C-alpha cells in the first residue's frame, strides 16, 4: 500500500484509485456506523475521496494513509450527521443490511456482518466507532485515539464499556 501512496502523492490517479479500491469496504463500514441513509453514506465517502485526493501530497508518512483517510471520513460523517440533525430529518434504523460490500456472495460473511450490526446497534456512537475501528479495522487504541481525537484511556474505557454492553445484551450471539 505504501508504494501506491507514494505514486498517488506524485499525482498518479490510477494509484489513488487502487488505494481507494483496497479500502472501500472499510470506509463504508466506518461511514455506516455514523450514518444510516445509504445516499448520505455514499455522499460522504465520495466527499472523503475528493478531499483525500486533493490533500494527499500533505500526507507525510505513507504508512499512515488509512488512519489519515479514516479521520477525514469521520469528520465528514460528523458534519453530515449534524447537518441532517439540524434539518430535523428522520434517520432510518441502523440495522439496514449492507451485505453487498462483500466481494463474493458468501452467506456466512453476510450473516456475520448482520449479526455484528445487530450487536452494536444499541451502543452509543463513540462506542460503535471504537468497536469498529478496533475489531473491523484492527487499529490500536493509540491509533483510534488519534483518529477520534480522544485520550487513549478514554478509548480503552469506551472499548471496555462497549464489550460489557454487548455481553450483557447478547448470549451466544442471541439477544438476551
VEXVEXMAR-524846 format. One record per residue (C-alpha): residue in one letter; x, y, z. Coordinates in steps of 0.02 Angstrom, whole numbers, padded with zeros to 5 digits, always signed. Layout:
aXYZ
...
//
This chain:
x+00000+00000+00000
x+00145+00119+00037
x+00203+00111-00144
x+00029+00161-00205
x+00026+00306-00082
x+00194+00368-00144
x+00135+00357-00325
x-00028+00444-00281
x+00068+00584-00194
x+00158+00611-00360
x-00009+00633-00448
x-00039+00455-00511
x-00229+00446-00524
x-00230+00258-00554
x-00128+00227-00396
x-00251+00333-00296
x-00398+00237-00370
x-00315+00072-00322
x-00289+00136-00145
x-00473+00178-00131
x-00523+00009-00202
x-00417-00077-00069
x-00504+00012+00075
x-00678+00048+00006
x-00763-00083+00116
x-00677-00014+00270
x-00732+00163+00226
x-00909+00102+00204
x-00912+00015+00374
x-00848+00171+00461
x-00975+00284+00375
x-01114+00159+00410
x-01077+00168+00595
x-01122+00353+00597
x-01249+00372+00458
x-01396+00261+00413
x-01461+00332+00250
x-01373+00247+00105
x-01369+00405-00002
x-01283+00501+00139
x-01155+00363+00163
x-01110+00364-00022
x-01103+00556-00025
x-00986+00561+00124
x-00872+00428+00052
x-00864+00523-00113
x-00826+00687-00022
x-00690+00598+00076
x-00609+00528-00082
x-00608+00700-00163
x-00536+00782-00008
x-00404+00646+00011
x-00355+00659-00172
x-00334+00847-00158
x-00232+00836+00002
x-00132+00675-00016
x+00028+00772-00050
x+00018+00837+00129
x+00024+00660+00200
x+00199+00640+00271
x+00202+00455+00315
x+00133+00337+00180
x+00102+00202+00311
x-00024+00318+00395
x-00137+00331+00240
x-00278+00225+00308
x-00291+00313+00478
x-00274+00481+00388
x-00417+00448+00267
x-00521+00369+00407
x-00506+00530+00506
x-00561+00632+00355
x-00709+00515+00333
x-00761+00525+00516
x-00753+00715+00510
x-00860+00716+00353
x-00984+00594+00431
x-00999+00705+00584
x-01030+00858+00476
x-01164+00767+00376
x-01244+00698+00535
x-01251+00871+00615
x-01321+00947+00456
x-01457+00814+00445
x-01497+00833+00629
x-01509+01020+00609
x-01629+00996+00463
x-01732+00883+00578
x-01735+00741+00453
x-01778+00570+00520
x-01648+00434+00503
x-01676+00252+00462
x-01634+00117+00589
x-01453+00062+00598
x-01492-00121+00562
x-01509-00094+00375
x-01410-00228+00283
x-01253-00186+00188
x-01214-00361+00130
x-01169-00301-00046
x-00999-00243+00015
x-00934-00420+00017
x-00847-00458-00146
x-00907-00637-00154
x-01083-00693-00118
x-01034-00780+00044
x-01188-00813+00150
x-01086-00840+00310
x-00996-00674+00288
x-01162-00586+00258
x-01239-00665+00412
x-01087-00619+00518
x-01099-00440+00457
x-01284-00432+00500
x-01253-00511+00672
x-01114-00387+00707
x-01225-00240+00656
x-01363-00306+00768
x-01244-00320+00915
x-01176-00143+00901
x-01335-00050+00852
x-01382-00011+01033
x-01210+00058+01077
x-01176+00244+01080
x-01096+00320+00925
x-00924+00331+01008
x-00936+00152+01070
x-00984+00091+00895
x-00838+00187+00821
x-00707+00115+00940
x-00776-00061+00916
x-00775-00046+00726
x-00603+00034+00720
x-00533-00094+00841
x-00612-00255+00779
x-00652-00222+00596
x-00506-00109+00553
x-00379-00180+00678
x-00321-00009+00739
x-00231+00001+00905
x-00304+00106+01046
x-00168+00234+01013
x-00217+00248+00829
x-00402+00257+00874
x-00367+00396+00998
x-00284+00498+00859
x-00422+00463+00733
x-00561+00509+00854
x-00466+00647+00946
x-00487+00559+01114
x-00367+00516+01252
x-00303+00338+01239
x-00376+00295+01410
x-00546+00358+01353
x-00536+00242+01203
x-00493+00097+01318
x-00639+00139+01432
x-00760+00151+01286
x-00699-00016+01217
x-00721-00097+01386
x-00894-00022+01410
x-00947-00073+01235
x-00888-00252+01261
x-00980-00259+01427
x-01141-00193+01347
x-01130-00320+01207
x-01101-00462+01331
x-01249-00404+01437
x-01365-00394+01287
x-01310-00548+01191
x-01280-00727+01246
x-01203-00837+01112
x-01248-00711+00975
x-01431-00709+01026
x-01512-00556+01103
x-01545-00587+01289
//
